[in-house]
């Protein structure tokens, strides 16, 4: 069998070892050298180029793949064994967290196997821990993605606050933006805890500023990624029609990877709308040099424009 192996950045050091094991079993193995941004980013183009029979995607949980793909995809998850007790102890020592009796628990797929242990740890300290139902793009209850905070929103009204345990801030910021309850991030790798109120306020302030700029903008570039889990062409076309109905000019820009440098010479546009990974307009917005909103906020903008016309 011809197999293409795809790894996130943190697991690429294991690629050669895994490839050699598979080749000993008789497989013809190829390694994807491209950056991998998540389970939404499946290397179908590379697999087709090397005539692979299957893609083995490491590190992430199963993600809905659009129908019609001829190449099979196998998701092999990766689990972290990071020691969570130090940061959980820090959380229990936080004055605001001590006031929370009912705690909503969320994490990424790497730590989903530690969910029961975290729940027991908190309940041993007198807390009640709840795990929400996962959203449409996640696989496990309690798992959140940057594009799917459903496990958090499903329990938002049932808890006093939400605790995210795991690395990084992209995932818990998505939960904080989507939820009314406060979100505390506990990172075992940095050894820090952080309430995300400030990040949420910065996002909301930036969103209001972008909406104000969008009301004045004339030409919109709607960004569409061809990555299989990020392709939102229908939504982009619908938004284009709405913007044009409101008297604006709009065009759809298509790329596999939406890079600010590749968009610099599109001088005609004074505003961008991102329909791909929400990280683009949450973390990377400053790199674009022009205002940029994610799809959900752009739909809100289109409604405001429609009311003004």
Steps between C-alpha positions, in 0.01 A plus 500: 500500500616852420460716812547871565577584863402842631618641835442821695817694574548354848501140375714531186805379692331158512435488125809305387461237773135438410575498127771236544265278703235514228748433221617187684139382473508553125340842461635767266518808724511872424526781757310825467746785557239776503389677815193337654251722680260241635262221410337737249824511302521166319766470228280363220688685227833351604346154535357520150835616361681193635207266419447409866229254594463644849591799715593433862448821695669505840423699812138602451156348549269411213366806319211517253649468151293611198358214297637404163864451601643183347792465740428349842609689813599333826523724807744383768462706816781601731461519877695716742617371836580849633476538876188712556495507879730804543283731286178352639636577846570856386142527376364380833712765670358781285257721691250531215511131417433410863165680466396267217313200632399349165785474251469427129797302368637529145824400332655389171518145366857465634370519858155344460629180661576698817147639530384244761807555715454878492136459590587282799773742610259794506217306661737387776541870576127558531425614143234361272648441154286484184605389153297635208378334183742544211415715199465389135871506416644347817500128580494485881286656769711767667719547191511846345648628176578855401211471254271296729463600867180296528614306808527834680183667372291190579560551874544877508173556685553211744833594660660786691814505282682288244845345543713420196802277563757460226758689298457834327227761499338467157250235609396655833471846343245352261307374802529835678369688196205263463401475868353735758675327790862584574768263368818412687784345298739267684809419293719216635780583254544865597398431860259796494131564550323794335147635508409592143282803578765733358535299178123496457474876553780563250320284246166672554658845478683403181181352356309823558780696334504265202122525462527879498769484231294248306207739483725748322682250276424483127681192366506167686733209437338179626771246585430132428739219589502179300609299804234225521384582851504876447334535160193724538430589139121506528514730800746724315274520196198578719691776678615645166137527386400669825782752483422582138131538583607757759683698231853372564750341262624152589716224352595153622873429538595131507818342636608190686683699767382857561820696551508877559807536278316348204214748542709816525480584131121484484490875550140536381355347815463705814351223716546122527257236620643167615284191446773251598661428839388762756858529623568726200282784629552426871878450528642612165285803415783753550706337223247580228550876495129546431190437709394136512198328653404135533193372322256520793587864569487578127146365485417740784662779299294409194183525709600846621573608144165366386318704762684817398413470134 
